[in-house]
Amino acid sequence: MQPSGRGYDHGVSTFSPDGRLYQVEYARESVKRGTTTVGLKYRDGVILIVDKRISSKLIIIDSIEKMYKIDNHIGFTTSGLIADARQLVDRARVQCQMNRMTYGDQIPVTTLVKRMCDHKQSFTQYGGARPYGTALLIAGVDSDGIHLFETDPSGAYQSYHAGAIGRGRSEVIEYFEDNWKAGMTLNAAVKMGLTALKSSLDDDLNGDAVEIAYVDSDGYTKLDRDATASHISKV
Protein backbone atom coordinates (compact mmCIF):
# COMPACT_ATOMS: atom_id res chain seq x y z
CA MET A 1 0.00 0.00 0.00
CA GLN A 2 1.34 3.41 -0.93
CA PRO A 3 1.70 5.92 1.95
CA SER A 4 -0.65 8.89 2.09
CA GLY A 5 2.20 11.28 1.32
CA ARG A 6 2.99 9.38 -1.91
CA GLY A 7 6.67 9.51 -1.05
CA TYR A 8 6.73 13.24 -0.30
CA ASP A 9 6.57 12.53 3.45
CA HIS A 10 10.00 10.87 3.50
CA GLY A 11 11.83 14.16 4.06
CA VAL A 12 10.83 17.19 6.08
CA SER A 13 12.27 19.58 3.48
CA THR A 14 10.42 18.10 0.48
CA PHE A 15 7.30 19.86 -0.74
CA SER A 16 4.53 17.86 -2.36
CA PRO A 17 3.20 19.10 -5.74
CA ASP A 18 0.32 20.85 -3.95
CA GLY A 19 2.70 22.72 -1.63
CA ARG A 20 2.39 20.62 1.52
CA LEU A 21 5.04 19.52 4.02
CA TYR A 22 3.68 16.22 5.24
CA GLN A 23 6.07 15.85 8.18
CA VAL A 24 4.85 19.18 9.57
CA GLU A 25 1.26 18.06 9.16
CA TYR A 26 2.04 14.81 10.95
CA ALA A 27 3.55 16.86 13.80
CA ARG A 28 0.29 18.82 14.01
CA GLU A 29 -1.57 15.53 14.35
CA SER A 30 0.60 14.73 17.36
CA VAL A 31 -0.56 17.98 18.93
CA LYS A 32 -4.20 17.18 18.20
CA ARG A 33 -3.84 13.87 20.06
CA GLY A 34 -2.51 15.63 23.16
CA THR A 35 -4.52 16.73 26.17
CA THR A 36 -6.46 19.98 26.03
CA THR A 37 -4.80 23.16 27.26
CA VAL A 38 -6.66 26.44 27.71
CA GLY A 39 -5.51 30.05 28.00
CA LEU A 40 -7.43 33.32 28.26
CA LYS A 41 -6.77 36.91 29.15
CA TYR A 42 -8.52 38.66 32.00
CA ARG A 43 -8.37 42.17 33.41
CA ASP A 44 -4.93 41.93 35.01
CA GLY A 45 -3.19 39.06 33.23
CA VAL A 46 -3.53 35.63 31.64
CA ILE A 47 -4.98 32.35 32.92
CA LEU A 48 -3.53 28.96 31.90
CA ILE A 49 -5.44 25.73 32.55
CA VAL A 50 -4.23 22.26 31.61
CA ASP A 51 -5.84 18.84 31.79
CA LYS A 52 -3.41 16.02 32.51
CA ARG A 53 -4.98 12.84 31.18
CA ILE A 54 -4.56 10.01 33.70
CA SER A 55 -4.43 6.65 31.93
CA SER A 56 -3.82 4.51 35.03
CA LYS A 57 -4.51 4.82 38.74
CA LEU A 58 -0.93 3.65 39.32
CA ILE A 59 0.51 6.84 37.84
CA ILE A 60 1.74 9.47 40.31
CA ILE A 61 -0.01 12.56 39.01
CA ASP A 62 2.68 15.02 40.08
CA SER A 63 5.16 13.23 37.80
CA ILE A 64 3.25 14.49 34.74
CA GLU A 65 4.36 18.03 33.94
CA LYS A 66 2.58 20.06 31.29
CA MET A 67 2.74 23.54 32.80
CA TYR A 68 6.05 25.38 33.24
CA LYS A 69 7.36 28.58 34.75
CA ILE A 70 9.85 29.99 32.23
CA ASP A 71 10.68 33.29 33.91
CA ASN A 72 9.07 35.42 36.59
CA HIS A 73 6.72 36.92 34.01
CA ILE A 74 6.22 34.04 31.52
CA GLY A 75 4.52 30.64 31.68
CA PHE A 76 4.18 27.81 29.13
CA THR A 77 1.69 25.00 28.72
CA THR A 78 2.09 22.23 26.16
CA SER A 79 0.18 19.68 24.14
CA GLY A 80 1.73 16.89 22.09
CA LEU A 81 5.00 15.11 22.75
CA ILE A 82 6.06 16.02 26.28
CA ALA A 83 9.72 15.13 25.67
CA ASP A 84 9.84 17.59 22.77
CA ALA A 85 8.17 20.25 24.90
CA ARG A 86 10.76 19.75 27.63
CA GLN A 87 13.55 20.59 25.19
CA LEU A 88 11.77 23.79 24.16
CA VAL A 89 11.16 24.73 27.79
CA ASP A 90 14.85 24.34 28.62
CA ARG A 91 15.79 26.43 25.59
CA ALA A 92 13.30 29.15 26.53
CA ARG A 93 14.67 29.36 30.07
CA VAL A 94 18.20 29.76 28.72
CA GLN A 95 17.01 32.56 26.41
CA CYS A 96 15.49 34.36 29.40
CA GLN A 97 18.70 34.01 31.40
CA MET A 98 20.85 35.20 28.50
CA ASN A 99 18.68 38.29 28.02
CA ARG A 100 18.89 39.11 31.74
CA MET A 101 22.67 38.70 31.78
CA THR A 102 23.19 40.69 28.56
CA TYR A 103 20.75 43.55 29.08
CA GLY A 104 20.06 43.42 32.81
CA ASP A 105 16.33 43.10 32.21
CA GLN A 106 13.66 40.48 31.63
CA ILE A 107 13.05 39.41 28.04
CA PRO A 108 9.99 40.86 26.27
CA VAL A 109 7.37 38.17 25.73
CA THR A 110 7.12 38.78 21.98
CA THR A 111 10.90 38.52 21.59
CA LEU A 112 10.95 35.13 23.32
CA VAL A 113 8.06 33.88 21.18
CA LYS A 114 9.86 34.88 17.98
CA ARG A 115 13.09 33.19 19.05
CA MET A 116 11.32 29.97 19.98
CA CYS A 117 9.38 29.90 16.72
CA ASP A 118 12.50 30.65 14.67
CA HIS A 119 14.09 27.62 16.32
CA LYS A 120 11.04 25.44 15.59
CA GLN A 121 10.94 26.64 11.98
CA SER A 122 14.57 25.63 11.43
CA PHE A 123 13.55 22.01 12.04
CA THR A 124 11.20 22.19 9.06
CA GLN A 125 13.80 23.49 6.63
CA TYR A 126 16.76 21.12 6.85
CA GLY A 127 17.12 17.37 6.44
CA GLY A 128 18.30 15.07 9.19
CA ALA A 129 15.87 16.30 11.84
CA ARG A 130 12.14 16.13 12.37
CA PRO A 131 9.79 18.93 13.46
CA TYR A 132 8.91 19.30 17.13
CA GLY A 133 5.73 17.36 17.79
CA THR A 134 4.38 19.85 20.29
CA ALA A 135 2.52 23.15 20.42
CA LEU A 136 2.86 25.78 23.14
CA LEU A 137 0.56 28.28 24.77
CA ILE A 138 2.78 31.13 25.97
CA ALA A 139 1.41 33.57 28.55
CA GLY A 140 3.22 36.63 29.83
CA VAL A 141 2.99 40.18 31.09
CA ASP A 142 5.60 42.84 30.35
CA SER A 143 5.90 46.58 29.71
CA ASP A 144 4.09 46.14 26.38
CA GLY A 145 1.00 44.64 28.02
CA ILE A 146 -0.65 41.25 28.48
CA HIS A 147 0.18 38.49 26.00
CA LEU A 148 -1.17 35.07 25.03
CA PHE A 149 0.48 33.32 22.07
CA GLU A 150 -0.20 29.97 20.43
CA THR A 151 2.71 28.38 18.57
CA ASP A 152 2.62 25.67 15.91
CA PRO A 153 5.10 22.88 15.00
CA SER A 154 5.79 24.77 11.77
CA GLY A 155 7.13 27.76 13.71
CA ALA A 156 4.07 29.92 13.10
CA TYR A 157 2.56 31.85 15.99
CA GLN A 158 -0.50 33.98 16.65
CA SER A 159 -1.66 36.18 19.52
CA TYR A 160 -5.08 35.52 21.07
CA HIS A 161 -7.47 36.94 23.64
CA ALA A 162 -8.42 33.33 24.43
CA GLY A 163 -7.14 30.13 22.88
CA ALA A 164 -6.54 26.42 23.25
CA ILE A 165 -4.39 23.58 21.93
CA GLY A 166 -4.82 19.84 21.99
CA ARG A 167 -7.61 17.36 21.44
CA GLY A 168 -10.53 19.58 22.46
CA ARG A 169 -9.36 22.78 20.79
CA SER A 170 -12.37 23.24 18.49
CA GLU A 171 -14.91 22.90 21.32
CA VAL A 172 -13.02 25.30 23.58
CA ILE A 173 -12.57 27.91 20.83
CA GLU A 174 -16.27 27.69 19.99
CA TYR A 175 -17.15 28.30 23.64
CA PHE A 176 -14.77 31.26 23.90
CA GLU A 177 -16.08 32.85 20.71
CA ASP A 178 -19.56 32.88 22.25
CA ASN A 179 -18.67 33.84 25.82
CA TRP A 180 -15.28 35.54 26.22
CA LYS A 181 -15.31 39.24 27.08
CA ALA A 182 -12.65 41.74 28.06
CA GLY A 183 -12.21 43.03 31.61
CA MET A 184 -13.09 39.84 33.52
CA THR A 185 -11.89 39.31 37.08
CA LEU A 186 -9.50 36.50 37.92
CA ASN A 187 -12.22 34.30 39.43
CA ALA A 188 -14.58 34.88 36.50
CA ALA A 189 -11.82 34.02 34.01
CA VAL A 190 -10.91 30.82 35.88
CA LYS A 191 -14.55 29.77 35.91
CA MET A 192 -14.89 30.45 32.18
CA GLY A 193 -11.69 28.56 31.39
CA LEU A 194 -12.78 25.54 33.41
CA THR A 195 -16.22 25.58 31.82
CA ALA A 196 -14.64 25.72 28.35
CA LEU A 197 -12.32 22.85 29.25
CA LYS A 198 -15.23 20.81 30.59
CA SER A 199 -17.12 21.33 27.30
CA SER A 200 -14.30 19.51 25.48
CA LEU A 201 -14.22 16.48 27.80
CA ASP A 202 -16.38 13.38 27.88
CA ASP A 203 -16.15 13.16 31.68
CA ASP A 204 -16.34 15.63 34.55
CA LEU A 205 -13.27 17.64 35.50
CA ASN A 206 -10.82 15.71 37.64
CA GLY A 207 -9.48 17.91 40.42
CA ASP A 208 -6.30 15.83 40.60
CA ALA A 209 -5.63 16.10 36.86
CA VAL A 210 -6.36 19.81 36.31
CA GLU A 211 -3.76 22.51 36.95
CA ILE A 212 -4.30 26.27 36.95
CA ALA A 213 -1.75 29.08 36.79
CA TYR A 214 -1.93 32.76 36.06
CA VAL A 215 0.53 35.48 35.08
CA ASP A 216 -0.02 39.09 36.11
CA SER A 217 2.12 42.12 36.97
CA ASP A 218 3.31 40.34 40.13
CA GLY A 219 4.61 37.37 38.14
CA TYR A 220 3.78 33.71 37.59
CA THR A 221 1.59 31.97 40.17
CA LYS A 222 0.43 28.35 40.18
CA LEU A 223 -2.59 27.45 42.28
CA ASP A 224 -2.28 24.60 44.76
CA ARG A 225 -4.54 21.57 44.62
CA ASP A 226 -7.00 22.86 47.24
CA ALA A 227 -7.49 26.17 45.44
CA THR A 228 -7.92 24.34 42.13
CA ALA A 229 -10.50 22.00 43.63
CA SER A 230 -12.39 24.98 45.03
CA HIS A 231 -12.62 26.57 41.58
CA ILE A 232 -13.71 23.29 39.98
CA SER A 233 -16.50 22.89 42.53
CA LYS A 234 -18.02 26.16 41.28
CA VAL A 235 -18.29 24.94 37.69
Beta strands, then each sheet from edge to edge (+ up, - down):
strand 1: 37-41
strand 2: 45-51
strand 3: 67-71
strand 4: 74-80
strand 5: 134-142
strand 6: 145-151
strand 7: 157-159
strand 8: 162-165
strand 9: 210-216
strand 10: 219-222
sheet 1: 8+ 1- 2+ 9- 10+
sheet 2: 3+ 4- 5+ 6- 7+
end
